[in-house]
Amino acid sequence: MEMAIMKTDISTGEEFRRVRNRLLRIYSIRECTIDLEDVDKVVRVVGDEIKTKTVVNKIKSYGYLCEELPD
């Protein structure tokens, strides 16, 4: 099991649901959460064979800022 932790500019629950639903169609994700209270709007994605750079690029392709945070 792998985890990707990213800083984003996703600002609402609705935006996150749209991003999460798109990601779930592509990757075998077990868990996908966001901390909207955190200044960095931290997204955590957990699943088998998750490649952080791939997820970062995919979120960017949806029009959001996204960068990897260290574990």
N, C-alpha and C positions, 0 to 999 in steps of 0.2 A: 504494500500500500504506500502511495506517495502523496505528498501534500504540496500544493502551490499556494504561496502567500503573496498577495499583490496589493499595492496601493492604487486606488482608482479615484475617479471623480464622479462615480455613480452617486447620485444624491437622494434618490427616493426609493421606496420599496417597490414601486411599480417599475421603475427602470431596472432594478435588480432582478425582479421576476422575469422580465423580458430577456435579459442577458442569461440568467440561469436556465430558462427554458431552451434557449438556443444552444447553450453549452451541453445540456443534457441530451440533446438529439445527436450530438457529435461524439461525445466522450462517454466512457463508462465511469461516470462520477457517482460516488456513494454519498457525498455530502458537499453542499455548496452553501456558504453563509457569507453575510456581510455585516460589518459593524458600522451602522450609519451614524452612531454617536461619536465614533473615532474621527479625528481630524483628517486622517488618511483614508477613510472609507475602505477599510481593509476587507478584502475578499479572500476567503479560504476555500480551496477546492481540494477534496480528498477523493482518491480513487486509484484504480489499478493503472499503472503505466501513464501517469499524468506527467506531461512535459510542460514545465512552467513557461518556457519561452513560447511554445505553441499556444497556450491559453492566453498569455499576454497579448500576442499578436492577434488572436481571434477577438478578444475584447476591444482592442484598438480598432479592428475592422468594423466594429459596431458603432464607432464614433466616440468612444470614451478614452480618456487618458488612463494608462495602466502601466505600472512598472513593478518588477519583482522586488520583494523585500527579503532580506536575509532571514533564515529560519530562527 
